[in-house]
């Protein structure tokens, strides 16, 4: 299934939550999708290629990029959705915690984005979307998360830098900064407490993030934007 006019999206963390919602949304738009996650089942749809592996490992990046090109012939959008969150007091973080969070949130992003942009440059167009978090903008003492601030804050800065570096070469780079989203990572009994973090008084839904990313996808004059989809959390500070 390789058409010259067939748009192709790579979505990391694509097996559940926001990632699974994005895979389905891009399918509905008629795109081919490369979905990757540490554990992901093969897809029945020939327009969806699944790649199982840890995005922090170079071999996984190699299989994602080669799979996209071999199956679909191009890469139009990369969504860096995979992320690891560990909340601990700063002095309780271990070397393993540091390596794990940096490996997924920064190293995986760096390798895969570098390879994807190299392919986008060949066709003179492309779009990268990074998932950050409002928690990196405004710290919360009840949720100590220095490793999140370090890595997701880095993604926010890298988004702007890459957007300017590649603006003249047809490649856009944006980010989405979610508040707390109702996904399997959060136990249902915590939703009421988490809702209090947002001025709108509720936690977000997967489709809130998906709709925001599709908006960016459909907005060719937007680059370097960090779109906060956080129930007013960014404005409430």
Biotite code that builds the C-alpha atoms (Angstrom):
import biotite.structure as struc

atoms = struc.array([
    struc.Atom([0.000, 0.000, 0.000], chain_id="A", res_id=1, res_name="UNK", atom_name="CA", element="C"),
    struc.Atom([2.276, 2.747, -1.222], chain_id="A", res_id=2, res_name="UNK", atom_name="CA", element="C"),
    struc.Atom([0.685, 5.682, -3.014], chain_id="A", res_id=3, res_name="UNK", atom_name="CA", element="C"),
    struc.Atom([2.615, 8.867, -3.783], chain_id="A", res_id=4, res_name="UNK", atom_name="CA", element="C"),
    struc.Atom([-0.323, 10.940, -2.522], chain_id="A", res_id=5, res_name="UNK", atom_name="CA", element="C"),
    struc.Atom([-1.037, 8.797, 0.525], chain_id="A", res_id=6, res_name="UNK", atom_name="CA", element="C"),
    struc.Atom([-0.283, 10.735, 3.719], chain_id="A", res_id=7, res_name="UNK", atom_name="CA", element="C"),
    struc.Atom([1.473, 8.838, 6.472], chain_id="A", res_id=8, res_name="UNK", atom_name="CA", element="C"),
    struc.Atom([1.577, 9.500, 10.209], chain_id="A", res_id=9, res_name="UNK", atom_name="CA", element="C"),
    struc.Atom([3.883, 7.928, 12.787], chain_id="A", res_id=10, res_name="UNK", atom_name="CA", element="C"),
    struc.Atom([2.326, 7.824, 16.250], chain_id="A", res_id=11, res_name="UNK", atom_name="CA", element="C"),
    struc.Atom([4.355, 6.710, 19.241], chain_id="A", res_id=12, res_name="UNK", atom_name="CA", element="C"),
    struc.Atom([2.617, 5.313, 22.307], chain_id="A", res_id=13, res_name="UNK", atom_name="CA", element="C"),
    struc.Atom([-0.084, 4.197, 19.912], chain_id="A", res_id=14, res_name="UNK", atom_name="CA", element="C"),
    struc.Atom([-1.509, 1.183, 21.740], chain_id="A", res_id=15, res_name="UNK", atom_name="CA", element="C"),
    struc.Atom([-3.872, 2.886, 24.201], chain_id="A", res_id=16, res_name="UNK", atom_name="CA", element="C"),
    struc.Atom([-5.150, 6.198, 25.530], chain_id="A", res_id=17, res_name="UNK", atom_name="CA", element="C"),
    struc.Atom([-4.335, 9.289, 23.486], chain_id="A", res_id=18, res_name="UNK", atom_name="CA", element="C"),
    struc.Atom([-2.156, 7.318, 21.079], chain_id="A", res_id=19, res_name="UNK", atom_name="CA", element="C"),
    struc.Atom([-4.903, 4.829, 20.207], chain_id="A", res_id=20, res_name="UNK", atom_name="CA", element="C"),
    struc.Atom([-7.326, 7.718, 19.757], chain_id="A", res_id=21, res_name="UNK", atom_name="CA", element="C"),
    struc.Atom([-4.913, 9.377, 17.344], chain_id="A", res_id=22, res_name="UNK", atom_name="CA", element="C"),
    struc.Atom([-4.416, 6.177, 15.339], chain_id="A", res_id=23, res_name="UNK", atom_name="CA", element="C"),
    struc.Atom([-8.177, 5.858, 14.878], chain_id="A", res_id=24, res_name="UNK", atom_name="CA", element="C"),
    struc.Atom([-8.572, 9.554, 14.024], chain_id="A", res_id=25, res_name="UNK", atom_name="CA", element="C"),
    struc.Atom([-5.900, 9.535, 11.328], chain_id="A", res_id=26, res_name="UNK", atom_name="CA", element="C"),
    struc.Atom([-7.368, 6.322, 9.910], chain_id="A", res_id=27, res_name="UNK", atom_name="CA", element="C"),
    struc.Atom([-10.734, 8.050, 9.614], chain_id="A", res_id=28, res_name="UNK", atom_name="CA", element="C"),
    struc.Atom([-9.017, 10.818, 7.665], chain_id="A", res_id=29, res_name="UNK", atom_name="CA", element="C"),
    struc.Atom([-7.719, 8.281, 5.174], chain_id="A", res_id=30, res_name="UNK", atom_name="CA", element="C"),
    struc.Atom([-4.099, 8.372, 6.309], chain_id="A", res_id=31, res_name="UNK", atom_name="CA", element="C"),
    struc.Atom([-1.784, 5.416, 6.613], chain_id="A", res_id=32, res_name="UNK", atom_name="CA", element="C"),
    struc.Atom([-0.456, 5.060, 10.158], chain_id="A", res_id=33, res_name="UNK", atom_name="CA", element="C"),
    struc.Atom([2.638, 3.585, 11.755], chain_id="A", res_id=34, res_name="UNK", atom_name="CA", element="C"),
    struc.Atom([1.717, 2.938, 15.380], chain_id="A", res_id=35, res_name="UNK", atom_name="CA", element="C"),
    struc.Atom([4.399, 1.996, 17.847], chain_id="A", res_id=36, res_name="UNK", atom_name="CA", element="C"),
    struc.Atom([4.438, 1.002, 21.507], chain_id="A", res_id=37, res_name="UNK", atom_name="CA", element="C"),
    struc.Atom([6.294, -1.300, 23.866], chain_id="A", res_id=38, res_name="UNK", atom_name="CA", element="C"),
    struc.Atom([3.424, -3.767, 23.494], chain_id="A", res_id=39, res_name="UNK", atom_name="CA", element="C"),
    struc.Atom([1.080, -3.461, 20.534], chain_id="A", res_id=40, res_name="UNK", atom_name="CA", element="C"),
    struc.Atom([-0.883, -6.024, 18.567], chain_id="A", res_id=41, res_name="UNK", atom_name="CA", element="C"),
    struc.Atom([-0.747, -6.337, 14.760], chain_id="A", res_id=42, res_name="UNK", atom_name="CA", element="C"),
    struc.Atom([-3.513, -4.380, 13.036], chain_id="A", res_id=43, res_name="UNK", atom_name="CA", element="C"),
    struc.Atom([-6.097, -5.954, 10.750], chain_id="A", res_id=44, res_name="UNK", atom_name="CA", element="C"),
    struc.Atom([-6.153, -2.811, 8.587], chain_id="A", res_id=45, res_name="UNK", atom_name="CA", element="C"),
    struc.Atom([-3.401, -2.915, 5.910], chain_id="A", res_id=46, res_name="UNK", atom_name="CA", element="C"),
    struc.Atom([-3.147, 0.878, 6.219], chain_id="A", res_id=47, res_name="UNK", atom_name="CA", element="C"),
    struc.Atom([-1.866, 0.497, 9.795], chain_id="A", res_id=48, res_name="UNK", atom_name="CA", element="C"),
    struc.Atom([1.613, -0.847, 10.498], chain_id="A", res_id=49, res_name="UNK", atom_name="CA", element="C"),
    struc.Atom([2.352, -1.657, 14.141], chain_id="A", res_id=50, res_name="UNK", atom_name="CA", element="C"),
    struc.Atom([5.900, -1.670, 15.464], chain_id="A", res_id=51, res_name="UNK", atom_name="CA", element="C"),
    struc.Atom([6.508, -3.176, 18.899], chain_id="A", res_id=52, res_name="UNK", atom_name="CA", element="C"),
    struc.Atom([9.456, -1.805, 20.826], chain_id="A", res_id=53, res_name="UNK", atom_name="CA", element="C"),
    struc.Atom([10.826, 0.698, 23.315], chain_id="A", res_id=54, res_name="UNK", atom_name="CA", element="C"),
    struc.Atom([11.190, 4.068, 21.601], chain_id="A", res_id=55, res_name="UNK", atom_name="CA", element="C"),
    struc.Atom([14.252, 4.811, 23.726], chain_id="A", res_id=56, res_name="UNK", atom_name="CA", element="C"),
    struc.Atom([16.177, 2.042, 21.925], chain_id="A", res_id=57, res_name="UNK", atom_name="CA", element="C"),
    struc.Atom([17.884, 2.880, 18.592], chain_id="A", res_id=58, res_name="UNK", atom_name="CA", element="C"),
    struc.Atom([16.757, -0.400, 17.022], chain_id="A", res_id=59, res_name="UNK", atom_name="CA", element="C"),
    struc.Atom([13.126, 0.593, 17.539], chain_id="A", res_id=60, res_name="UNK", atom_name="CA", element="C"),
    struc.Atom([13.683, 3.889, 15.727], chain_id="A", res_id=61, res_name="UNK", atom_name="CA", element="C"),
    struc.Atom([15.297, 2.005, 12.849], chain_id="A", res_id=62, res_name="UNK", atom_name="CA", element="C"),
    struc.Atom([12.297, -0.331, 12.543], chain_id="A", res_id=63, res_name="UNK", atom_name="CA", element="C"),
    struc.Atom([9.786, 2.527, 12.717], chain_id="A", res_id=64, res_name="UNK", atom_name="CA", element="C"),
    struc.Atom([11.438, 4.569, 9.972], chain_id="A", res_id=65, res_name="UNK", atom_name="CA", element="C"),
    struc.Atom([12.252, 1.633, 7.704], chain_id="A", res_id=66, res_name="UNK", atom_name="CA", element="C"),
    struc.Atom([8.778, 0.185, 8.181], chain_id="A", res_id=67, res_name="UNK", atom_name="CA", element="C"),
    struc.Atom([7.107, 3.479, 7.266], chain_id="A", res_id=68, res_name="UNK", atom_name="CA", element="C"),
    struc.Atom([9.188, 3.864, 4.114], chain_id="A", res_id=69, res_name="UNK", atom_name="CA", element="C"),
    struc.Atom([8.941, 0.232, 3.021], chain_id="A", res_id=70, res_name="UNK", atom_name="CA", element="C"),
    struc.Atom([5.175, -0.024, 3.559], chain_id="A", res_id=71, res_name="UNK", atom_name="CA", element="C"),
    struc.Atom([3.986, 3.462, 2.661], chain_id="A", res_id=72, res_name="UNK", atom_name="CA", element="C"),
    struc.Atom([6.853, 5.257, 0.940], chain_id="A", res_id=73, res_name="UNK", atom_name="CA", element="C"),
    struc.Atom([6.898, 8.496, 2.918], chain_id="A", res_id=74, res_name="UNK", atom_name="CA", element="C"),
    struc.Atom([6.488, 10.218, 6.291], chain_id="A", res_id=75, res_name="UNK", atom_name="CA", element="C"),
    struc.Atom([4.217, 13.253, 6.559], chain_id="A", res_id=76, res_name="UNK", atom_name="CA", element="C"),
    struc.Atom([3.559, 13.609, 10.276], chain_id="A", res_id=77, res_name="UNK", atom_name="CA", element="C"),
    struc.Atom([5.297, 12.411, 13.418], chain_id="A", res_id=78, res_name="UNK", atom_name="CA", element="C"),
    struc.Atom([3.448, 12.584, 16.723], chain_id="A", res_id=79, res_name="UNK", atom_name="CA", element="C"),
    struc.Atom([5.769, 12.095, 19.685], chain_id="A", res_id=80, res_name="UNK", atom_name="CA", element="C"),
    struc.Atom([3.101, 10.866, 22.072], chain_id="A", res_id=81, res_name="UNK", atom_name="CA", element="C"),
    struc.Atom([5.039, 8.234, 24.040], chain_id="A", res_id=82, res_name="UNK", atom_name="CA", element="C"),
    struc.Atom([5.947, 9.472, 27.475], chain_id="A", res_id=83, res_name="UNK", atom_name="CA", element="C"),
    struc.Atom([6.907, 8.243, 30.911], chain_id="A", res_id=84, res_name="UNK", atom_name="CA", element="C"),
    struc.Atom([5.756, 9.953, 34.119], chain_id="A", res_id=85, res_name="UNK", atom_name="CA", element="C"),
    struc.Atom([7.205, 9.183, 37.546], chain_id="A", res_id=86, res_name="UNK", atom_name="CA", element="C"),
    struc.Atom([6.157, 11.396, 40.444], chain_id="A", res_id=87, res_name="UNK", atom_name="CA", element="C"),
    struc.Atom([8.519, 11.368, 43.431], chain_id="A", res_id=88, res_name="UNK", atom_name="CA", element="C"),
    struc.Atom([10.192, 13.817, 45.762], chain_id="A", res_id=89, res_name="UNK", atom_name="CA", element="C"),
    struc.Atom([13.349, 15.006, 44.018], chain_id="A", res_id=90, res_name="UNK", atom_name="CA", element="C"),
    struc.Atom([15.750, 13.291, 46.419], chain_id="A", res_id=91, res_name="UNK", atom_name="CA", element="C"),
    struc.Atom([13.929, 9.955, 46.018], chain_id="A", res_id=92, res_name="UNK", atom_name="CA", element="C"),
    struc.Atom([14.551, 9.638, 42.282], chain_id="A", res_id=93, res_name="UNK", atom_name="CA", element="C"),
    struc.Atom([16.958, 6.849, 41.398], chain_id="A", res_id=94, res_name="UNK", atom_name="CA", element="C"),
    struc.Atom([19.442, 6.538, 38.569], chain_id="A", res_id=95, res_name="UNK", atom_name="CA", element="C"),
    struc.Atom([17.079, 4.029, 36.973], chain_id="A", res_id=96, res_name="UNK", atom_name="CA", element="C"),
    struc.Atom([14.187, 6.511, 37.195], chain_id="A", res_id=97, res_name="UNK", atom_name="CA", element="C"),
    struc.Atom([16.311, 9.158, 35.514], chain_id="A", res_id=98, res_name="UNK", atom_name="CA", element="C"),
    struc.Atom([17.477, 6.829, 32.742], chain_id="A", res_id=99, res_name="UNK", atom_name="CA", element="C"),
    struc.Atom([13.961, 5.563, 32.056], chain_id="A", res_id=100, res_name="UNK", atom_name="CA", element="C"),
    struc.Atom([12.269, 8.975, 31.869], chain_id="A", res_id=101, res_name="UNK", atom_name="CA", element="C"),
    struc.Atom([15.039, 10.665, 29.891], chain_id="A", res_id=102, res_name="UNK", atom_name="CA", element="C"),
    struc.Atom([15.276, 7.638, 27.607], chain_id="A", res_id=103, res_name="UNK", atom_name="CA", element="C"),
    struc.Atom([11.632, 7.790, 26.521], chain_id="A", res_id=104, res_name="UNK", atom_name="CA", element="C"),
    struc.Atom([10.834, 11.497, 26.830], chain_id="A", res_id=105, res_name="UNK", atom_name="CA", element="C"),
    struc.Atom([14.039, 12.943, 25.386], chain_id="A", res_id=106, res_name="UNK", atom_name="CA", element="C"),
    struc.Atom([16.332, 10.353, 23.799], chain_id="A", res_id=107, res_name="UNK", atom_name="CA", element="C"),
    struc.Atom([13.487, 8.583, 21.982], chain_id="A", res_id=108, res_name="UNK", atom_name="CA", element="C"),
    struc.Atom([12.124, 11.930, 20.803], chain_id="A", res_id=109, res_name="UNK", atom_name="CA", element="C"),
    struc.Atom([15.560, 13.060, 19.615], chain_id="A", res_id=110, res_name="UNK", atom_name="CA", element="C"),
    struc.Atom([16.414, 9.981, 17.553], chain_id="A", res_id=111, res_name="UNK", atom_name="CA", element="C"),
    struc.Atom([13.008, 9.475, 15.968], chain_id="A", res_id=112, res_name="UNK", atom_name="CA", element="C"),
    struc.Atom([12.429, 13.151, 15.194], chain_id="A", res_id=113, res_name="UNK", atom_name="CA", element="C"),
    struc.Atom([15.879, 13.494, 13.658], chain_id="A", res_id=114, res_name="UNK", atom_name="CA", element="C"),
    struc.Atom([15.262, 10.519, 11.367], chain_id="A", res_id=115, res_name="UNK", atom_name="CA", element="C"),
    struc.Atom([11.731, 11.605, 10.467], chain_id="A", res_id=116, res_name="UNK", atom_name="CA", element="C"),
    struc.Atom([12.736, 15.192, 9.634], chain_id="A", res_id=117, res_name="UNK", atom_name="CA", element="C"),
    struc.Atom([15.533, 13.876, 7.407], chain_id="A", res_id=118, res_name="UNK", atom_name="CA", element="C"),
    struc.Atom([12.871, 12.089, 5.353], chain_id="A", res_id=119, res_name="UNK", atom_name="CA", element="C"),
    struc.Atom([10.515, 15.081, 5.397], chain_id="A", res_id=120, res_name="UNK", atom_name="CA", element="C"),
    struc.Atom([13.272, 17.281, 3.997], chain_id="A", res_id=121, res_name="UNK", atom_name="CA", element="C"),
    struc.Atom([13.472, 15.058, 0.923], chain_id="A", res_id=122, res_name="UNK", atom_name="CA", element="C"),
    struc.Atom([9.842, 15.817, 0.058], chain_id="A", res_id=123, res_name="UNK", atom_name="CA", element="C"),
    struc.Atom([9.894, 19.437, 1.251], chain_id="A", res_id=124, res_name="UNK", atom_name="CA", element="C"),
    struc.Atom([7.035, 19.064, 3.722], chain_id="A", res_id=125, res_name="UNK", atom_name="CA", element="C"),
    struc.Atom([6.156, 17.555, 7.049], chain_id="A", res_id=126, res_name="UNK", atom_name="CA", element="C"),
    struc.Atom([4.703, 18.103, 10.492], chain_id="A", res_id=127, res_name="UNK", atom_name="CA", element="C"),
    struc.Atom([5.952, 17.133, 13.949], chain_id="A", res_id=128, res_name="UNK", atom_name="CA", element="C"),
    struc.Atom([3.735, 17.291, 17.037], chain_id="A", res_id=129, res_name="UNK", atom_name="CA", element="C"),
    struc.Atom([5.217, 16.850, 20.504], chain_id="A", res_id=130, res_name="UNK", atom_name="CA", element="C"),
    struc.Atom([3.168, 16.067, 23.599], chain_id="A", res_id=131, res_name="UNK", atom_name="CA", element="C"),
    struc.Atom([4.296, 18.095, 26.598], chain_id="A", res_id=132, res_name="UNK", atom_name="CA", element="C"),
    struc.Atom([2.339, 18.881, 29.797], chain_id="A", res_id=133, res_name="UNK", atom_name="CA", element="C"),
    struc.Atom([1.119, 21.960, 31.631], chain_id="A", res_id=134, res_name="UNK", atom_name="CA", element="C"),
    struc.Atom([2.758, 20.464, 34.730], chain_id="A", res_id=135, res_name="UNK", atom_name="CA", element="C"),
    struc.Atom([6.072, 21.516, 33.176], chain_id="A", res_id=136, res_name="UNK", atom_name="CA", element="C"),
    struc.Atom([4.865, 25.141, 33.081], chain_id="A", res_id=137, res_name="UNK", atom_name="CA", element="C"),
    struc.Atom([3.437, 25.312, 36.590], chain_id="A", res_id=138, res_name="UNK", atom_name="CA", element="C"),
    struc.Atom([4.756, 23.068, 39.320], chain_id="A", res_id=139, res_name="UNK", atom_name="CA", element="C"),
    struc.Atom([2.385, 21.523, 41.850], chain_id="A", res_id=140, res_name="UNK", atom_name="CA", element="C"),
    struc.Atom([3.740, 20.605, 45.288], chain_id="A", res_id=141, res_name="UNK", atom_name="CA", element="C"),
    struc.Atom([1.205, 17.780, 45.573], chain_id="A", res_id=142, res_name="UNK", atom_name="CA", element="C"),
    struc.Atom([2.660, 16.192, 42.430], chain_id="A", res_id=143, res_name="UNK", atom_name="CA", element="C"),
    struc.Atom([6.451, 16.485, 42.615], chain_id="A", res_id=144, res_name="UNK", atom_name="CA", element="C"),
    struc.Atom([7.767, 15.769, 39.135], chain_id="A", res_id=145, res_name="UNK", atom_name="CA", element="C"),
    struc.Atom([11.170, 17.250, 38.408], chain_id="A", res_id=146, res_name="UNK", atom_name="CA", element="C"),
    struc.Atom([11.916, 14.621, 35.750], chain_id="A", res_id=147, res_name="UNK", atom_name="CA", element="C"),
    struc.Atom([8.731, 15.611, 33.936], chain_id="A", res_id=148, res_name="UNK", atom_name="CA", element="C"),
    struc.Atom([9.679, 19.290, 34.118], chain_id="A", res_id=149, res_name="UNK", atom_name="CA", element="C"),
    struc.Atom([13.180, 18.487, 32.891], chain_id="A", res_id=150, res_name="UNK", atom_name="CA", element="C"),
    struc.Atom([12.096, 16.388, 29.937], chain_id="A", res_id=151, res_name="UNK", atom_name="CA", element="C"),
    struc.Atom([8.727, 17.759, 28.881], chain_id="A", res_id=152, res_name="UNK", atom_name="CA", element="C"),
    struc.Atom([9.940, 21.305, 29.450], chain_id="A", res_id=153, res_name="UNK", atom_name="CA", element="C"),
    struc.Atom([12.816, 20.441, 27.151], chain_id="A", res_id=154, res_name="UNK", atom_name="CA", element="C"),
    struc.Atom([10.357, 19.265, 24.503], chain_id="A", res_id=155, res_name="UNK", atom_name="CA", element="C"),
    struc.Atom([8.509, 22.571, 24.673], chain_id="A", res_id=156, res_name="UNK", atom_name="CA", element="C"),
    struc.Atom([11.733, 24.499, 24.065], chain_id="A", res_id=157, res_name="UNK", atom_name="CA", element="C"),
    struc.Atom([12.823, 22.099, 21.315], chain_id="A", res_id=158, res_name="UNK", atom_name="CA", element="C"),
    struc.Atom([9.455, 22.563, 19.602], chain_id="A", res_id=159, res_name="UNK", atom_name="CA", element="C"),
    struc.Atom([10.062, 26.286, 19.147], chain_id="A", res_id=160, res_name="UNK", atom_name="CA", element="C"),
    struc.Atom([13.682, 25.813, 18.107], chain_id="A", res_id=161, res_name="UNK", atom_name="CA", element="C"),
    struc.Atom([12.856, 23.178, 15.482], chain_id="A", res_id=162, res_name="UNK", atom_name="CA", element="C"),
    struc.Atom([9.909, 25.205, 14.189], chain_id="A", res_id=163, res_name="UNK", atom_name="CA", element="C"),
    struc.Atom([12.170, 28.142, 13.398], chain_id="A", res_id=164, res_name="UNK", atom_name="CA", element="C"),
    struc.Atom([15.007, 26.004, 12.045], chain_id="A", res_id=165, res_name="UNK", atom_name="CA", element="C"),
    struc.Atom([12.780, 24.272, 9.500], chain_id="A", res_id=166, res_name="UNK", atom_name="CA", element="C"),
    struc.Atom([10.094, 26.888, 8.780], chain_id="A", res_id=167, res_name="UNK", atom_name="CA", element="C"),
    struc.Atom([11.662, 27.834, 5.456], chain_id="A", res_id=168, res_name="UNK", atom_name="CA", element="C"),
    struc.Atom([11.883, 24.205, 4.360], chain_id="A", res_id=169, res_name="UNK", atom_name="CA", element="C"),
    struc.Atom([8.235, 23.254, 4.596], chain_id="A", res_id=170, res_name="UNK", atom_name="CA", element="C"),
    struc.Atom([8.307, 21.478, 7.947], chain_id="A", res_id=171, res_name="UNK", atom_name="CA", element="C"),
    struc.Atom([6.087, 22.605, 10.801], chain_id="A", res_id=172, res_name="UNK", atom_name="CA", element="C"),
    struc.Atom([6.698, 21.708, 14.455], chain_id="A", res_id=173, res_name="UNK", atom_name="CA", element="C"),
    struc.Atom([4.046, 22.181, 17.135], chain_id="A", res_id=174, res_name="UNK", atom_name="CA", element="C"),
    struc.Atom([3.218, 20.844, 20.567], chain_id="A", res_id=175, res_name="UNK", atom_name="CA", element="C"),
    struc.Atom([0.157, 20.035, 22.623], chain_id="A", res_id=176, res_name="UNK", atom_name="CA", element="C"),
    struc.Atom([0.292, 20.549, 26.378], chain_id="A", res_id=177, res_name="UNK", atom_name="CA", element="C"),
    struc.Atom([-2.421, 18.514, 28.127], chain_id="A", res_id=178, res_name="UNK", atom_name="CA", element="C"),
    struc.Atom([-3.797, 18.813, 31.591], chain_id="A", res_id=179, res_name="UNK", atom_name="CA", element="C"),
    struc.Atom([-4.933, 15.610, 33.273], chain_id="A", res_id=180, res_name="UNK", atom_name="CA", element="C"),
    struc.Atom([-6.632, 13.361, 30.727], chain_id="A", res_id=181, res_name="UNK", atom_name="CA", element="C"),
    struc.Atom([-8.921, 10.429, 31.488], chain_id="A", res_id=182, res_name="UNK", atom_name="CA", element="C"),
    struc.Atom([-6.788, 7.494, 30.369], chain_id="A", res_id=183, res_name="UNK", atom_name="CA", element="C"),
    struc.Atom([-5.879, 4.089, 31.863], chain_id="A", res_id=184, res_name="UNK", atom_name="CA", element="C"),
    struc.Atom([-2.912, 5.737, 33.610], chain_id="A", res_id=185, res_name="UNK", atom_name="CA", element="C"),
    struc.Atom([-5.325, 7.327, 36.124], chain_id="A", res_id=186, res_name="UNK", atom_name="CA", element="C"),
    struc.Atom([-7.563, 5.262, 38.402], chain_id="A", res_id=187, res_name="UNK", atom_name="CA", element="C"),
    struc.Atom([-11.261, 6.245, 38.068], chain_id="A", res_id=188, res_name="UNK", atom_name="CA", element="C"),
    struc.Atom([-11.496, 7.034, 41.783], chain_id="A", res_id=189, res_name="UNK", atom_name="CA", element="C"),
    struc.Atom([-8.940, 9.841, 41.337], chain_id="A", res_id=190, res_name="UNK", atom_name="CA", element="C"),
    struc.Atom([-10.930, 11.790, 38.726], chain_id="A", res_id=191, res_name="UNK", atom_name="CA", element="C"),
    struc.Atom([-12.815, 13.977, 41.195], chain_id="A", res_id=192, res_name="UNK", atom_name="CA", element="C"),
    struc.Atom([-9.622, 15.098, 42.898], chain_id="A", res_id=193, res_name="UNK", atom_name="CA", element="C"),
    struc.Atom([-7.816, 15.617, 39.604], chain_id="A", res_id=194, res_name="UNK", atom_name="CA", element="C"),
    struc.Atom([-10.725, 17.670, 38.264], chain_id="A", res_id=195, res_name="UNK", atom_name="CA", element="C"),
    struc.Atom([-9.905, 20.288, 40.883], chain_id="A", res_id=196, res_name="UNK", atom_name="CA", element="C"),
    struc.Atom([-6.655, 21.066, 39.063], chain_id="A", res_id=197, res_name="UNK", atom_name="CA", element="C"),
    struc.Atom([-8.600, 22.530, 36.141], chain_id="A", res_id=198, res_name="UNK", atom_name="CA", element="C"),
    struc.Atom([-10.701, 25.706, 36.210], chain_id="A", res_id=199, res_name="UNK", atom_name="CA", element="C"),
    struc.Atom([-13.275, 23.958, 33.989], chain_id="A", res_id=200, res_name="UNK", atom_name="CA", element="C"),
    struc.Atom([-13.820, 21.523, 36.859], chain_id="A", res_id=201, res_name="UNK", atom_name="CA", element="C"),
    struc.Atom([-13.279, 18.236, 35.070], chain_id="A", res_id=202, res_name="UNK", atom_name="CA", element="C"),
    struc.Atom([-10.529, 16.054, 33.695], chain_id="A", res_id=203, res_name="UNK", atom_name="CA", element="C"),
    struc.Atom([-9.988, 16.050, 29.955], chain_id="A", res_id=204, res_name="UNK", atom_name="CA", element="C"),
    struc.Atom([-11.005, 13.334, 27.534], chain_id="A", res_id=205, res_name="UNK", atom_name="CA", element="C"),
    struc.Atom([-8.849, 11.640, 24.910], chain_id="A", res_id=206, res_name="UNK", atom_name="CA", element="C"),
    struc.Atom([-10.894, 13.264, 22.154], chain_id="A", res_id=207, res_name="UNK", atom_name="CA", element="C"),
    struc.Atom([-10.014, 16.720, 23.547], chain_id="A", res_id=208, res_name="UNK", atom_name="CA", element="C"),
    struc.Atom([-6.356, 16.055, 22.752], chain_id="A", res_id=209, res_name="UNK", atom_name="CA", element="C"),
    struc.Atom([-7.074, 14.289, 19.470], chain_id="A", res_id=210, res_name="UNK", atom_name="CA", element="C"),
    struc.Atom([-9.207, 17.188, 18.247], chain_id="A", res_id=211, res_name="UNK", atom_name="CA", element="C"),
    struc.Atom([-6.455, 19.659, 19.135], chain_id="A", res_id=212, res_name="UNK", atom_name="CA", element="C"),
    struc.Atom([-3.837, 17.717, 17.195], chain_id="A", res_id=213, res_name="UNK", atom_name="CA", element="C"),
    struc.Atom([-6.145, 17.410, 14.181], chain_id="A", res_id=214, res_name="UNK", atom_name="CA", element="C"),
    struc.Atom([-6.653, 21.182, 14.362], chain_id="A", res_id=215, res_name="UNK", atom_name="CA", element="C"),
    struc.Atom([-2.889, 21.682, 14.171], chain_id="A", res_id=216, res_name="UNK", atom_name="CA", element="C"),
    struc.Atom([-2.702, 19.157, 11.333], chain_id="A", res_id=217, res_name="UNK", atom_name="CA", element="C"),
    struc.Atom([-5.252, 21.177, 9.367], chain_id="A", res_id=218, res_name="UNK", atom_name="CA", element="C"),
    struc.Atom([-3.639, 24.561, 10.045], chain_id="A", res_id=219, res_name="UNK", atom_name="CA", element="C"),
    struc.Atom([-0.725, 25.072, 7.640], chain_id="A", res_id=220, res_name="UNK", atom_name="CA", element="C"),
    struc.Atom([0.001, 28.598, 8.918], chain_id="A", res_id=221, res_name="UNK", atom_name="CA", element="C"),
    struc.Atom([0.674, 27.437, 12.485], chain_id="A", res_id=222, res_name="UNK", atom_name="CA", element="C"),
    struc.Atom([4.151, 26.428, 13.583], chain_id="A", res_id=223, res_name="UNK", atom_name="CA", element="C"),
    struc.Atom([6.051, 26.792, 16.846], chain_id="A", res_id=224, res_name="UNK", atom_name="CA", element="C"),
    struc.Atom([2.766, 26.713, 18.757], chain_id="A", res_id=225, res_name="UNK", atom_name="CA", element="C"),
    struc.Atom([2.321, 25.065, 22.155], chain_id="A", res_id=226, res_name="UNK", atom_name="CA", element="C"),
    struc.Atom([-1.414, 24.433, 22.352], chain_id="A", res_id=227, res_name="UNK", atom_name="CA", element="C"),
    struc.Atom([-2.560, 24.068, 25.957], chain_id="A", res_id=228, res_name="UNK", atom_name="CA", element="C"),
    struc.Atom([-5.504, 21.696, 26.253], chain_id="A", res_id=229, res_name="UNK", atom_name="CA", element="C"),
    struc.Atom([-5.747, 21.725, 30.010], chain_id="A", res_id=230, res_name="UNK", atom_name="CA", element="C"),
    struc.Atom([-9.158, 22.958, 31.113], chain_id="A", res_id=231, res_name="UNK", atom_name="CA", element="C"),
    struc.Atom([-7.829, 26.461, 31.730], chain_id="A", res_id=232, res_name="UNK", atom_name="CA", element="C"),
    struc.Atom([-4.968, 25.315, 33.944], chain_id="A", res_id=233, res_name="UNK", atom_name="CA", element="C"),
    struc.Atom([-2.386, 27.471, 32.130], chain_id="A", res_id=234, res_name="UNK", atom_name="CA", element="C"),
    struc.Atom([-4.569, 30.596, 32.459], chain_id="A", res_id=235, res_name="UNK", atom_name="CA", element="C"),
    struc.Atom([-5.497, 29.901, 36.057], chain_id="A", res_id=236, res_name="UNK", atom_name="CA", element="C"),
    struc.Atom([-2.008, 30.588, 37.388], chain_id="A", res_id=237, res_name="UNK", atom_name="CA", element="C"),
])
